[in-house]
C-alpha cells in the first residue's frame, strides 16, 4: 500500500469550518479547514489517532451533531482496538467506550446516523455470543445517547447508554445475509414523525462465493423496540452470554449520569440485546449482482403517490436504478459509472440538485438521478416506469413532471402504452441499409425499457442460425452475402 495521506473523515463542524482527518502514512493527523477559502486553518491536536484509522483499508464512520464530532474507528496501528467516541464536547469532557470488557469484536463500520437524542452506528463484527468452529460474522446496529456524560464514579467519561443489536436480513428457510456492506438513512416524509426513518442496507453472505447480495430495509421504530426490550449479560468469569432475567428499564436508556453504581455495573456487562432487528418486508435479493453501496429517495409520481427509488452500485461499476412498485421492485435503468472496476469510497445523494455523487480514490463522479431525455418516444417513456419521467403530450418529449407540462402520460404499475400514448405513437418506417458483399452489417435496435427483451425475425429465415448471425444486447450483426440479404424486423417485448 502506498503511504500518502488518505482522508477518511471530512465533516462540517459549523457554518465556517470543516474537520478533516487522514491516515498520514499510518500516523493519523487532523486539521480544520476554512469552508469559504477551503484552506487549512491548522492542525487540531494530538488526538487524531482516536478519530480516524491508521490504515486506509480500515473502514470507519463519523458525523457531526451540534458542533460535536462522533466517530467509530480503530485507534491503534494494528487496527485491533475499536472505539465509538465523542470529541470536541460542549461540556469540555469527551466520552468513549469502556475498555474493561470488549464491547466490539473486530468491527467493520459502514455508516452512522443521528435521530433525535440518539446516534446509531452500523457495522459487522464477530459474534462472540455463539460458539462455532468458524467465526460467525453478524451485522449490528449500536446506539449511544448524544448528551451522555458518563457516570459519577462507575463509567466515568464512558458511555452509559451504549447498546448493540443484531440486524437480521434473511429470506425464510435460508441462511441470512450476515455481512453489512453499506447503510443509507432515508429521512421520514415531510411532516411525519422521526420514528418513520428508514435504514436501507446492502448485505452479502460469508457463506456465498458468488456474486450475490441483498438489500434490506429497517424501521427506526423496530430498532427502538429492540433496544427497549430484553438483554443478555456477559459473565466475566466464563466469558459466556446468558439471558438477563427480569425487567431492567435503565439498559439502553439516556440520562444515566445519576444512576447508582450497581445499575452502571450491570450496564457494563449487559449491552447486547436478546432480540434482533428484523427487516421490514422481504429482502431484495440479487443472485447475479454483488452490490456495494445504496442510496434511496422518495419521489411523487403523476398519480399523486409517493414511490421509493433505490440507487444500487455494483462492484463492477454499474449503477442500477430500482423503483419499488406495488407489484415488487423493478430495475428501470442501468448506468455504467466506471469503465474499469474501482473501489468506491463513498456515495452521496443530493436530492435538491438531483445528482448522485460517487467517490473513489481517482475522484468524484456525478450521475443525474433521472435521465428522461434518453427516451425518445411516448412508448419508451411510459415503459421506462420511471416516477421522475413522463411523456408530455403537448411538447412530445419525455421530461420531469412539472407545471409547464400539464398533459403528461405515465403509468408506473402497468406500463399501458396503448392507453397512455393514444395519438402519440409514430408509424414504423423501414430503414434501408446498403453494404458491400462480405462486409459486416450491424443493425441497431435499442430496448425501450430495462425490462424488455428483443426478438429478431427475417423474411429469409424461420429462425436466425447462430452460425451466420450474432445477437448482442442492442444490435444484430452478420456478414453481407447473397444468403443474408433480406428484410429484418426487431420487436421489443415488455416483461411484466
Rosetta blueprint (number, residue, H / E / L):
1 X L
2 X L
3 X L
4 X L
5 X L
6 X L
7 X E
8 X E
9 X E
10 X E
11 X E
12 X E
13 X L
14 X L
15 X L
16 X L
17 X E
18 X E
19 X E
20 X E
21 X E
22 X E
23 X L
24 X L
25 X L
26 X L
27 X L
28 X L
29 X E
30 X E
31 X E
32 X E
33 X E
34 X E
35 X L
36 X L
37 X L
38 X L
39 X L
40 X E
41 X E
42 X E
43 X E
44 X L
45 X L
46 X L
47 X L
48 X H
49 X H
50 X H
51 X L
52 X L
53 X L
54 X L
55 X L
56 X L
57 X L
58 X L
59 X L
60 X L
61 X E
62 X E
63 X E
64 X E
65 X E
66 X L
67 X L
68 X E
69 X E
70 X E
71 X E
72 X E
73 X E
74 X E
75 X L
76 X L
77 X L
78 X L
79 X L
80 X L
81 X L
82 X E
83 X E
84 X E
85 X E
86 X E
87 X E
88 X L
89 X L
90 X L
91 X L
92 X L
93 X L
94 X L
95 X E
96 X E
97 X L
98 X L
99 X L
100 X L
101 X L
102 X L
103 X L
104 X L
105 X L
106 X L
107 X L
108 X E
109 X E
110 X E
111 X E
112 X E
113 X E
114 X E
115 X E
116 X L
117 X L
118 X E
119 X E
120 X E
121 X E
122 X E
123 X E
124 X E
125 X E
126 X E
127 X L
128 X L
129 X L
130 X L
131 X L
132 X L
133 X L
134 X L
135 X L
136 X L
137 X E
138 X E
139 X E
140 X E
141 X E
142 X E
143 X E
144 X E
145 X E
146 X L
147 X L
148 X L
149 X L
150 X E
151 X L
152 X L
153 X L
154 X L
155 X L
156 X E
157 X L
158 X E
159 X L
160 X L
161 X L
162 X L
163 X E
164 X E
165 X E
166 X E
167 X E
168 X E
169 X L
170 X L
171 X L
172 X L
173 X L
174 X L
175 X L
176 X L
177 X L
178 X L
179 X E
180 X E
181 X E
182 X E
183 X E
184 X E
185 X E
186 X E
187 X L
188 X L
189 X L
190 X L
191 X L
192 X L
193 X L
194 X H
195 X H
196 X H
197 X L
198 X E
199 X E
200 X E
201 X E
202 X E
203 X E
204 X E
205 X L
206 X L
207 X L
208 X L
209 X L
210 X L
211 X L
212 X L
213 X E
214 X E
215 X E
216 X E
217 X E
218 X E
219 X E
220 X H
221 X H
222 X H
223 X H
224 X H
225 X H
226 X H
227 X H
228 X L
229 X L
230 X L
231 X E
232 X E
233 X E
234 X E
235 X E
236 X L
237 X L
238 X L
239 X L
240 X E
241 X E
242 X E
243 X E
244 X L
245 X L
246 X L
247 X L
248 X L
249 X L
250 X L
251 X L
252 X L
253 X L
254 X L
255 X L
256 X L
257 X L
258 X L
259 X L
260 X L
261 X H
262 X H
263 X H
264 X H
265 X H
266 X H
267 X H
268 X H
269 X H
270 X L
271 X L
272 X E
273 X E
274 X L
275 X L
276 X L
277 X E
278 X E
279 X L
280 X L
281 X L
282 X L
283 X L
284 X E
285 X E
286 X E
287 X L
288 X L
289 X L
290 X L
291 X E
292 X E
293 X E
294 X E
295 X E
296 X E
297 X E
298 X E
299 X E
300 X E
301 X L
302 X L
303 X L
304 X L
305 X L
306 X E
307 X E
308 X E
309 X E
310 X E
311 X E
312 X E
313 X E
314 X E
315 X L
316 X L
317 X L
318 X E
319 X E
320 X E
321 X E
322 X E
323 X E
324 X E
325 X E
326 X L
327 X L
328 X E
329 X E
330 X E
331 X E
332 X E
333 X E
334 X E
335 X E
336 X E
337 X L
338 X L
339 X L
340 X L
341 X L
342 X L
343 X L
344 X E
345 X E
346 X E
347 X E
348 X E
349 X E
350 X E
351 X L
352 X L
353 X L
354 X L
355 X E
356 X E
357 X E
358 X E
359 X E
360 X E
361 X L
362 X L
363 X E
364 X E
365 X E
366 X E
367 X E
368 X E
369 X L
370 X L
371 X L
372 X H
373 X H
374 X H
375 X L
376 X L
377 X L
378 X H
379 X H
380 X H
381 X H
382 X H
383 X H
384 X L
385 X L
386 X L
387 X L
388 X L
389 X L
390 X E
391 X E
392 X E
393 X L
394 X L
395 X L
396 X L
397 X E
398 X E
399 X E
400 X L
401 X L
402 X L
403 X L
404 X L
405 X L
406 X L
407 X L
408 X E
409 X E
410 X L
411 X L
412 X L
413 X L
414 X L
415 X L
416 X L
417 X H
418 X H
419 X H
420 X H
421 X L
422 X L
423 X L
424 X L
425 X L
426 X L
427 X L
428 X L
429 X L
430 X L
431 X L
432 X L
433 X L
434 X L
435 X L
436 X L
437 X L
438 X L
439 X L
440 X E
441 X E
442 X E
443 X E
444 X E
445 X L
446 X L
447 X L
448 X L
449 X L
450 X L
451 X L
452 X E
453 X E
454 X E
455 X E
456 X E
457 X E
458 X E
459 X L
460 X L
461 X L
462 X L
463 X L
464 X L
465 X L
466 X L
467 X L
468 X L
469 X E
470 X E
471 X E
472 X L
473 X L
474 X L
475 X E
476 X E
477 X E
478 X E
479 X E
480 X L
481 X L
482 X L
483 X L
484 X L
485 X L
486 X L
487 X L
488 X E
489 X E
490 X E
491 X E
492 X E
493 X E
494 X E
495 X L
496 X L
